[in-house]
Amino acid sequence: MEIKELLRKKYLNKIPVDKKLIEKELKEAKYDLERAKISMEQGDLKWAILKLIMQCFIQQEPYFFLWD
């Protein structure tokens, strides 16, 4: 499904660019990356992998907020 269709069907909504929201998302991504490193050092590889996956997703979120 294309983004225009998602917007038309109201699965997605356009919101104004909010720099505070972008900064918040980037801060959360950095936190998740640091937590993943700690988990890996402690030998909890499953949790480290999960946190890395979340970090990758969250790190991309701010760029969706810039999309127009």
C-alpha positions in Angstrom: 0.0 0.0 0.0 1.4 3.4 -0.9 1.6 6.3 1.6 -1.0 8.3 -0.3 -3.5 5.5 0.1 -2.6 5.1 3.8 -3.3 8.8 4.3 -6.6 8.6 2.3 -7.8 5.6 4.3 -6.8 7.5 7.5 -4.3 4.7 8.5 -1.7 7.5 8.7 -2.1 11.2 9.6 0.0 14.1 8.6 1.2 16.2 11.5 3.2 19.4 11.5 7.0 19.0 11.9 7.9 19.1 15.5 11.6 19.4 16.3 11.0 18.4 19.9 9.4 15.2 18.8 12.3 14.5 16.5 14.9 15.1 19.2 12.9 12.9 21.6 12.9 10.0 19.1 16.6 10.3 18.4 17.3 10.4 22.2 15.3 7.2 22.7 17.2 5.5 19.8 20.5 6.5 21.4 19.3 5.2 24.8 18.3 1.9 23.3 21.7 1.5 21.6 23.5 2.1 24.9 21.2 -0.4 26.6 21.9 -3.0 23.9 25.6 -2.5 24.4 25.3 -3.1 28.1 23.1 -6.1 27.6 25.6 -7.6 25.2 28.5 -7.0 27.6 26.5 -8.8 30.3 26.0 -11.8 28.0 22.2 -11.2 27.5 22.4 -11.5 23.7 18.7 -12.0 23.1 17.9 -8.8 24.9 20.7 -7.0 23.1 19.4 -8.1 19.7 15.9 -7.0 20.6 17.1 -3.6 21.7 19.2 -3.2 18.5 16.1 -4.0 16.4 14.1 -1.4 18.4 16.9 1.1 18.1 17.0 0.7 14.3 13.2 1.3 14.1 13.2 4.2 16.5 16.2 5.8 14.8 14.2 6.0 11.5 11.0 7.4 13.0 12.1 11.1 13.1 12.6 11.0 9.3 9.0 10.1 8.9 8.1 13.2 10.8 10.0 15.2 8.2 8.2 13.6 5.3 5.8 15.9 3.4 
